[in-house]
Amino acid sequence: MEKHDFYRAARTDINGPLHDIKVVEVTTTWAGPMCGCVLADYGADVIKVEAPTGEVGRRLLPMVPGTNLGIPHETVNRNKRNVTIDLHGAEGQQLLKDLVRTADVFLENFRPGALSDWGLGYEHLREVKPDLIYVSVSGFGQFGDLHERAGYDPIAQNYSGWSSLNGEPQGGPTKAPTFLGDDLAGLHAALGTMAALLHRSRTGEGQHVDIALIDCLLFQSNGFPTLGALEIPIPRMGNQFALATPVNAYACTNGRVFAGVLLDSHWKLLAKEMNREDLAPLGLMDRLGQRELLDGLLANYCAERSVEEVVNRCTELGLPATRVNTYAEVAQQKHVHSRDMLQEVELANGQKVPLTGPAAKFSRTPIRIRSRAPSLGEHTAEILRDLGCKPETIADLKARGVI
C-alpha cells in the first residue's frame, strides 16, 4: 500500500480522533507528561498547568545545541497549551477548579495524597465536575502497602524484577536506557483515559483512573510474574531467546546484525543456507537442546559476511534480520521518515529540529506534531480570558505571583 492510499479518506477539519476533548494536566518529568503527549497527539486540547517557576522536566538534558531548550521537554510537551498557576494558595487552587469545570479529563502524577492536601484531589474536583475523568499516575499506585513511597522510573524497573533479567547472562541487573516504566505508565494512562471517556459517553459517569509504574511493568512482563509466583526459574538471556534458537546479535565484517529463527520452516531455510541440511529436520525442542551448536553456526556464517550481505540474503529467503542500528543510524533511514517518525518542528527560538512523531496512524483522522512545546506560561492570558477573567484581573494575579 502506498502512503496516499492509506490516507485517501483523511479529514482535514479536525486535529485527530480526540478532537473536542479537553484535558487539564498537572504533571512533571515524564510519565504524566507522556500520557498528556499521547492525548494531545490524538487531537485533545491539553492544557498543561505549571508553577510560575516551571517544572523540572524543562531542565532535563540534553539541550538542543546552542539553546536552553531541553529535548525531552520539547518531545513530550508538544501539541499542548501552557498556563502557569501557583497551586499552593487559595486563589491558584480556585483558578484550577475553574479550569477543570470546563474540562473532560484531569491528569496528575504527584505522590498519592499530595493534591488532596491542596484541596485538589479527586474527591474535591468531582464536586466541581461530577463526570470528570481524574487520572493519577504514580510509582506504586493510590492504594496498597507501599502507595506512599516515591517511585521513579529506575525504582519501578528494579522493584518489578524487570532489571534483574536485563543484560548479558553473566552480568548484573541493568535498567533500560529509556524511561521504560514512565513510558508504559504514560501509555496505560492514555489508554485508561480513553476507556473511561468511552464509559462516560455511555453512562454519564466519571471516575478515578489509578495508574502505577509498578503495575504497568508487571503487566508488560510476558507472564513472568506468574513464573515467579510458581517459582519457575527465569534465566537472563541477553540477546538470545528462551523460546527460540538460533537468535542473537552476530558480528559481521562491518557491524552487527540481529537475526534468528522461531518457525521450523524458517530453520529449514537457514540450515540449507548454512550448508547444514543435515540439521534441517530439527524441530524447535530439538534446537533448544542444541542451542550452543546452532548459535555458533549462525555466528560463523555472519562472521564471514558483511551486514548488508546477511540482511539482504535473509530478506530474499523471507527470514527476519536487521542491522543493529544506533539511533544516529536509524534517524537516517528512509523508512523512518516515510512513517513520519521524525517531524521537523520550529521551536520557540525559530530553530527547526526533527522531533519524534506519533506512533499510531489513523487513516480517517490523521495526527501529527501540530505545535512545538509551549514556552512557560505562553497561553496563560488566553486561557484565563476564556474563563472570563478581565485583563486587569490577569495583570493583578501576575503581579502577585499567582500566575
HELIX and SHEET records of a PDB file:
HELIX    1   1 LYS A    3  PHE A    6  1                                   4    
HELIX    2   2 ALA A   31  ASP A   41  1                                  11    
HELIX    3   3 VAL A   56  ARG A   59  5                                   4    
HELIX    4   4 ILE A   71  VAL A   76  1                                   6    
HELIX    5   5 ALA A   90  VAL A  100  1                                  11    
HELIX    6   6 ALA A  114  ASP A  117  1                                   4    
HELIX    7   7 TYR A  122  VAL A  128  1                                   7    
HELIX    8   8 ASP A  153  TYR A  159  1                                   7    
HELIX    9   9 TRP A  162  LEU A  165  1                                   4    
HELIX   10  10 LEU A  180  THR A  203  1                                  24    
HELIX   11  11 LEU A  213  PHE A  219  1                                   7    
HELIX   12  12 PHE A  224  ALA A  229  1                                   6    
HELIX   13  13 ASP A  264  GLU A  273  1                                  10    
HELIX   14  14 GLU A  277  LEU A  279  5                                   3    
HELIX   15  15 LEU A  284  LEU A  288  1                                   5    
HELIX   16  16 ARG A  291  ALA A  303  1                                  13    
HELIX   17  17 VAL A  307  LEU A  317  1                                  11    
HELIX   18  18 TYR A  327  VAL A  330  1                                   4    
HELIX   19  19 LYS A  334  SER A  338  1                                   5    
HELIX   20  20 THR A  380  ASP A  386  1                                   7    
HELIX   21  21 PRO A  391  ALA A  399  1                                   9    
SHEET    1   A 6 LYS A  80  THR A  84  0                                        
SHEET    2   A 6 ASP A  45  GLU A  50  1                                        
SHEET    3   A 6 LYS A  22  VAL A  26  1                                        
SHEET    4   A 6 VAL A 105  GLU A 108  1                                        
SHEET    5   A 6 ILE A 133  SER A 138  1                                        
SHEET    6   A 6 GLN A 207  ALA A 212  1                                        
SHEET    1   B 3 VAL A 247  CYS A 252  0                                        
SHEET    2   B 3 GLY A 255  GLY A 260 -1                                        
SHEET    3   B 3 ALA A 321  ARG A 323 -1                                        
SHEET    1   C 2 LEU A 342  GLU A 346  0                                        
SHEET    2   C 2 LYS A 352  THR A 356 -1                                        
END                                                                             
